[in-house]
């Protein structure tokens, strides 16, 4: 049985400790047996735009079975886009409690 792959979605822009927050979620999901895709680990270079990151991350999202929506995702333009795409593509949407 192949493990479900979960994309982690949440606020990154203007969140100083976002890498730590994404890392904690990733560790927790892995303990539960999930494969994870953590977009906070993506580095397209210091000159990369928000749009370039979104184009890259949406490709990653499309290869996943589910999306984990971190608390506060509604305040993030990118996470709102990811949530919309995940729902439209029929991915399982897991909301952080």
C-alpha positions as a Markdown table, in Angstrom:
| # | Residue | x | y | z |
|---|---|---|---|---|
| 1 | Unk | 0.0 | 0.0 | 0.0 |
| 2 | Unk | 1.5 | 3.3 | -1.1 |
| 3 | Unk | 1.4 | 6.1 | 1.5 |
| 4 | Unk | -0.9 | 9.1 | 0.7 |
| 5 | Unk | 1.1 | 12.2 | -0.4 |
| 6 | Unk | 0.1 | 15.3 | 1.4 |
| 7 | Unk | 1.0 | 18.9 | 0.3 |
| 8 | Unk | 1.4 | 21.3 | 3.2 |
| 9 | Unk | -0.3 | 24.7 | 2.6 |
| 10 | Unk | -0.1 | 27.8 | 4.8 |
| 11 | Unk | 1.1 | 31.3 | 5.1 |
| 12 | Unk | 4.7 | 32.0 | 4.1 |
| 13 | Unk | 4.9 | 35.6 | 3.0 |
| 14 | Unk | 5.6 | 37.9 | 6.0 |
| 15 | Unk | 5.8 | 34.9 | 8.5 |
| 16 | Unk | 9.3 | 35.0 | 9.9 |
| 17 | Unk | 9.3 | 31.5 | 11.4 |
| 18 | Unk | 7.3 | 29.8 | 8.6 |
| 19 | Unk | 10.1 | 27.2 | 7.9 |
| 20 | Unk | 9.8 | 26.0 | 11.5 |
| 21 | Unk | 6.0 | 25.9 | 11.4 |
| 22 | Unk | 6.0 | 23.9 | 8.1 |
| 23 | Unk | 8.7 | 21.6 | 9.5 |
| 24 | Unk | 6.7 | 20.8 | 12.6 |
| 25 | Unk | 3.6 | 19.9 | 10.5 |
| 26 | Unk | 5.8 | 17.9 | 8.1 |
| 27 | Unk | 7.3 | 15.9 | 11.0 |
| 28 | Unk | 3.8 | 15.2 | 12.5 |
| 29 | Unk | 2.4 | 14.0 | 9.1 |
| 30 | Unk | 5.4 | 11.8 | 8.5 |
| 31 | Unk | 4.9 | 10.2 | 12.0 |
| 32 | Unk | 1.3 | 9.4 | 10.9 |
| 33 | Unk | 2.7 | 7.6 | 7.8 |
| 34 | Unk | 2.1 | 10.2 | 5.2 |
| 35 | Unk | 4.5 | 11.2 | 2.4 |
| 36 | Unk | 4.9 | 15.0 | 2.5 |
| 37 | Unk | 5.5 | 17.8 | 0.1 |
| 38 | Unk | 6.8 | 20.9 | 2.0 |
| 39 | Unk | 6.8 | 24.0 | -0.2 |
| 40 | Unk | 8.8 | 25.9 | 2.4 |
| 41 | Unk | 11.8 | 23.8 | 1.4 |
| 42 | Unk | 11.7 | 25.2 | -2.2 |
| 43 | Unk | 14.3 | 27.7 | -3.0 |
| 44 | Unk | 14.1 | 29.3 | -6.4 |
| 45 | Unk | 16.7 | 31.9 | -5.6 |
| 46 | Unk | 16.5 | 35.3 | -3.9 |
| 47 | Unk | 15.2 | 37.0 | -7.0 |
| 48 | Unk | 12.3 | 34.7 | -7.6 |
| 49 | Unk | 8.8 | 36.3 | -7.6 |
| 50 | Unk | 5.7 | 35.2 | -5.8 |
| 51 | Unk | 4.2 | 34.2 | -9.1 |
| 52 | Unk | 7.3 | 32.0 | -9.9 |
| 53 | Unk | 6.9 | 30.2 | -6.5 |
| 54 | Unk | 3.2 | 29.7 | -7.1 |
| 55 | Unk | 3.7 | 28.2 | -10.6 |
| 56 | Unk | 6.3 | 25.8 | -9.1 |
| 57 | Unk | 4.3 | 24.9 | -6.0 |
| 58 | Unk | 1.0 | 24.3 | -7.9 |
| 59 | Unk | 2.8 | 21.7 | -10.0 |
| 60 | Unk | 3.9 | 20.0 | -6.8 |
| 61 | Unk | 0.3 | 20.2 | -5.4 |
| 62 | Unk | -1.1 | 18.6 | -8.5 |
| 63 | Unk | 0.9 | 15.4 | -7.9 |
| 64 | Unk | -0.4 | 15.0 | -4.3 |
| 65 | Unk | -3.4 | 13.0 | -2.9 |
| 66 | Unk | -4.3 | 15.6 | -0.3 |
| 67 | Unk | -3.6 | 19.0 | 1.0 |
| 68 | Unk | -3.1 | 19.9 | 4.7 |
| 69 | Unk | -4.3 | 23.5 | 5.4 |
| 70 | Unk | -2.4 | 25.0 | 8.2 |
| 71 | Unk | -4.1 | 27.4 | 10.7 |
| 72 | Unk | -4.3 | 30.9 | 9.3 |
| 73 | Unk | -4.3 | 29.7 | 5.6 |
| 74 | Unk | -7.3 | 32.0 | 4.9 |
| 75 | Unk | -5.0 | 35.0 | 5.4 |
| 76 | Unk | -2.6 | 33.8 | 2.7 |
| 77 | Unk | -3.3 | 34.6 | -1.0 |
| 78 | Unk | -1.2 | 31.6 | -2.1 |
| 79 | Unk | -2.8 | 29.1 | 0.3 |
| 80 | Unk | -6.3 | 30.3 | -0.8 |
| 81 | Unk | -5.3 | 29.6 | -4.4 |
| 82 | Unk | -3.9 | 26.1 | -3.4 |
| 83 | Unk | -7.1 | 25.3 | -1.4 |
| 84 | Unk | -9.3 | 26.3 | -4.4 |
| 85 | Unk | -7.2 | 24.1 | -6.8 |
| 86 | Unk | -7.1 | 21.2 | -4.4 |
| 87 | Unk | -10.9 | 21.2 | -4.1 |
| 88 | Unk | -11.5 | 21.6 | -7.8 |
| 89 | Unk | -9.2 | 18.6 | -8.5 |
| 90 | Unk | -10.9 | 16.4 | -5.9 |
| 91 | Unk | -7.9 | 16.2 | -3.5 |
| 92 | Unk | -8.7 | 15.4 | 0.1 |
| 93 | Unk | -8.5 | 18.7 | 2.1 |
| 94 | Unk | -7.4 | 18.3 | 5.8 |
| 95 | Unk | -7.7 | 21.4 | 8.0 |
| 96 | Unk | -5.4 | 21.8 | 11.0 |
| 97 | Unk | -7.4 | 21.8 | 14.2 |
